[in-house]
Amino acid sequence: MEGNEIQFKFKEEAFKYLIFWKWIVLSSVVSVLIAYLYLRYVSDIYATQAKIQILDQTNNTFKLPTNSFNIFGDNDKDLENEIELIKSTRILNRVIDSLELHTEVYTKGKIKSIELWDTAPFKIIWGIPTQELYNKSALFTITLKENGYLLDDKPTLYPYNKTNLTQEIPFVVLPKNERKKQKLGEYQIRLKPKNTLLQELSNNLTITKQGTQSNILKLVLKGGNTGKINAVLGALITIFDNDGVKDRQLVFEKTIEFVDDRFQYLFTELDSIEKQKAAYKKSQKISFIEADAGVIMQKSYDSENNIERIDTQLVLADIMLNTINTSKELDLVPVNIGITNDEINGLSNKLNEVILNRNKYISDGGGKTNPIVASLTQQVNAVKGNLRSTIISYKNTLAYQKKELSKIQGLSAKNYNRIPDNEKSLRSIERQQNIKETLYILLLQKREEAAVNLAITNPTIKLIEYPNFTGSPIYPDRALIYGIAFVIGLLIPLLIIYIYFVSNDKIQTKSDLEQHLKLPVIAEIPFVDTNENKLIRLLDRSILSESFRILRTNLSFLLSSQKKRNQVVFVTSSIKGEGKTFVSMNLAITLSSTNKKVVLLGADLRNPQLHSMLNYERKGLKGISNFIFDEKLTLEDILVHGKEMLSKHEFDVIFSGTIPPNPAELLANDRFSALLNILKETYDYIVIDTAPTLLVTDTTVISGLADAILFVTRANFTEKKLFKHILDFQKINPKISFGLIINNVGQNRIYGSNYSYGYNYGYGYGYEKNYSRKLTLKYRVARWFRRK
């Protein structure tokens, strides 16, 4: 029995996958087709190889016959170093620059482009320096014509051999030869950054050793163009060989470079020493030490004599001033006492002359009151005062001259004392000058020796096998790719289906609800595409409208036990997004189409959506919350008649109103039940769009006011773990009629259900013709694959 059960489960699981056999086959076919197209248009990769021998520069050619150790060096280590050197960025950079690999030219086909090398009918010359191209990239297309070329399929014809400035990087197209018709066509130009080229060249280059005891290296380069990879490998070998020669000459080049640098340095130093010597002499005011000493001594002697002369004049000036100050009013003053100041001597003579004239007038009989005598007396006093001031000024001048001469005498003495130090410093500068001149001559000799040694060169490698490419491409491996594609084509749909089965915990069909909840499912609402109208219309013959007619009929049976004239129908759901507002709207439309008076209430006070479906601006829109809060409001203040709406419905609407801070407490207010009682007097059906029951308690608080509760679930959205919550909600008011609605049925066909609105509603009711018009090619293909 256990074996049979296992076998049954295996068949059941296999059947679940076999339902999708068309998708599995299609995936395999598509995968193989993709592999074919890939192999059809993928670029072939070729390989070229060459062999070189690394020559031993140590002249130690003796080796033991075993591989245990090497007396004169480690050969394997040396070859590893050479391999790394060949693949170094420095060598590859020079290869890229020498062949201008940053520019690639392709013949442009419909799908596949082929790279050209030396067969390209033109050459691209970039309008900026090569160094600036290293970090830039460009991609454009040119079409060659007889008299010019087109750029990126634009109608402008650009001439050859002239700079094109329309691109970010200017360029010139230079034809290589006379353009032939077979070479005129469309070409693609690519400018690659140097870092990208270095990475590609390094990845495509392989270097291996030929044997453990051999010093031969095998170089293999892969690429799409045989001529290009041959040229690149040949350039790589040549540059590596030249680099080896350059390394052996590097010591002598460095010697010459060092000597040249030292020449410049010594020349600068010698010039600097000469300038230093001149500057020192200039700063110390030196011409010749001996002559400068004589001049200093003469200056000192002259200064001393001048100071003695000034001291004599100062003494004489003091005597003269003292005589004037102590003499009587009309006494004569001494003259020509040795003062060299002409002004003082002149004033002394004038003073004596005036005194003598005055005395003469007095002796001739004139009294002191005589006007002439009085005038002469005033003149004597004025001249005497002037003389006194002149003597004082003369003394100040002499004092200043003495001070300055003392400074000069001190400076002369200081300069004379500094002569030995100046002589010592000057000899030190001249000594450095002699040393630099001797070193300059020595380095000149060494440079000539290094130049002779630089001329001696030896080869680095020996080219054993020139670059040549394989006859057939090394990539792609067609058999392997076809096999992998077929396996992937099988595994992808199986893996997707398996993951979906394992991870999907959403309800899919009506049977999921009936099996777990044991509650009646009164309607299945089909999937509505986002591009279609989600609100049904009067006398609508669509599948959506028919599903709501079924809901209306089943709701009538559900409410028949209530035996009430006016019915209150709650439409709710577990969580947001299951379509309760969508169901409420269309249910109201369907009920109103039977000439019943219907009012639709938006009781989801936290997240109202009713106004959005009716194209109303929520701001300032009064509704239920305003009615409950403001007792002055009446029904007419919040009721919106259907004929007043833009879409002209047959039912009336009461929106949720302003979002309150306490929706649950507000709905528990007696004003809400009073509002329902008022509505029952006028309307046959009161459809209420309530809040989700799992998120908030708003609907639970007012659920006792309902005659029927329609609980909306959504296929491929509502999780099965919510079944317990639905049952618990139904048990709160077990006497209220309770019905389940599954929304969005038919969007996911992965379970292979044979339920189809297109067939069930189309047959015998005149809807098939209307439905068939919607069967576009997309829907027809999808329906064909849904069949089992």
Secondary structure as UniProt FT lines:
FT   HELIX           2..18
FT   TURN            19..20
FT   HELIX           21..41
FT   STRAND          45..54
FT   HELIX           75..86
FT   HELIX           89..99
FT   TURN            100..102
FT   STRAND          103..108
FT   STRAND          113..116
FT   TURN            118..119
FT   STRAND          122..126
FT   HELIX           130..133
FT   TURN            134..135
FT   STRAND          138..144
FT   STRAND          149..151
FT   TURN            152..153
FT   STRAND          157..158
FT   TURN            160..161
FT   STRAND          171..175
FT   HELIX           181..183
FT   STRAND          186..191
FT   HELIX           194..204
FT   STRAND          205..209
FT   STRAND          216..223
FT   HELIX           226..284
FT   HELIX           289..326
FT   TURN            329..330
FT   HELIX           342..363
FT   TURN            364..365
FT   TURN            368..369
FT   HELIX           371..454
FT   STRAND          461..469
FT   HELIX           478..503
FT   HELIX           510..517
FT   STRAND          521..526
FT   TURN            530..531
FT   TURN            538..539
FT   HELIX           543..559
FT   TURN            560..562
FT   STRAND          567..573
FT   TURN            576..577
FT   HELIX           580..592
FT   TURN            593..595
FT   STRAND          598..602
FT   HELIX           610..613
FT   TURN            614..615
FT   TURN            619..620
FT   HELIX           624..629
FT   TURN            631..632
FT   HELIX           635..638
FT   STRAND          639..640
FT   HELIX           642..644
FT   TURN            646..647
FT   STRAND          652..654
FT   HELIX           663..667
FT   HELIX           670..680
FT   TURN            681..682
FT   STRAND          685..689
FT   TURN            693..695
FT   HELIX           698..702
FT   HELIX           703..705
FT   STRAND          708..714
FT   TURN            715..717
FT   HELIX           720..722
FT   HELIX           723..732
FT   TURN            734..735
FT   STRAND          737..745
FT   TURN            750..751
FT   HELIX           757..760
FT   TURN            761..766
FT   HELIX           768..772
FT   TURN            773..774
FT   HELIX           777..786
//
